Amino acid sequence: MRKREWSPLQLTEAIGTNLGVSDWIVVDQSRIDEFARVTLDDQFIHTDPVKARTSAFGGTVAHGFLTLSLMSDMSYQVVPGVRGRTTEINYGFSYIRFLSPVRSGSRIRGRFLLKGFTERKPAHWLATIEISVEIENERKPALVAEWLCMSVV
């Protein structure tokens, strides 16, 4: 559930604004294992702590898609919804880059910037949001992305 809602005018006026930073989310081995189970991706670098110690990562790491999927929760905390919307959908991404591995036990959070908000056709609003998913105590983010979200009012 969105914490706040803004009118299309408020969102248009907020283009270029940092919308905020989400709470930290722990990415522990049980979360990674459950994601592997659901997605059928049980590559050893994600699910076998003993074997993963011999990898370039030195231990298990989260799936990039797990990190990406946690952006939904992060966005609900920070990104305002469009007031009066009847539908809100993930419209896709302009780009996604996975920059740093998220090691098991790490905490991540999302930093959100509203890059654009335009009416594509009557009552159909497209938000362009730049996200950086930060890893606690790491210099480089886990990923950066430009996310497109469509709202129908």
Secondary structure, 3 states (H helix, E strand, C coil): CCCCEECHHHHHHCCCCEEEECCCEEECHHHHHHHHHHHCCCCHHHHCHHHHCCCCCCCCECCHHHHHHCHHHHHHHHCCEECCCCEEEEEEEEEEEECCCCECCEEEEEEEEEEEEEEEECCEEEEEEEEEEEECCCCCCCEEEEEEEEEEC
